[in-house]
Amino acid sequence: MGKVTKVKNHLSNDELEKKIKETVGFWRVQKWLIIYNAQNYPRTSEEIANHLAVSKALVNKTVSEYNRFGVAAIETVGRGGRKNAYMSVEQEKEFVGSYISRSQKGQIVTVQEIQEDFEKAVGKKVNKTTIYRLLKRHGWRKVMPRSFHPKRDKEKQTAFKKTSRTK
């Protein structure tokens, strides 16, 4: 028979039940259920894992982290997100917004120019793709004039070239 899994009483049973009901996300709820079971029905980690249909390793890890760090071990930030961003989304909107008035007047705004200003604002060198992703994130796209008219007629153009006078 294995060791009985025990948790420290960081929260009361009522607080644990409230956490289970309020928590969003399947795996976070599972972790609270592991803590709840270990606190109210102490048994081996293998039995808790079988009861909750999770791995024994997850039970051991969750209980260990909860005993060491308390509630903060379960309520983590989560996966994904903007952890390595140079600016917050609001700062990015403000930064890109400074170029809107120029572009609406018809002035050309280049990525190189934006990159230089961005590097000054951040204080680091950044790759050009960073700027392209920033602009895409805020709904900007590359607009260039066409090199030809869409309704052109090549035959008429060549005929015009042959019949037109040159000075």
Order of alpha helices (4+ residues) and beta strands (2+ residues): alpha-alpha-alpha-alpha-alpha-alpha-alpha-alpha-alpha
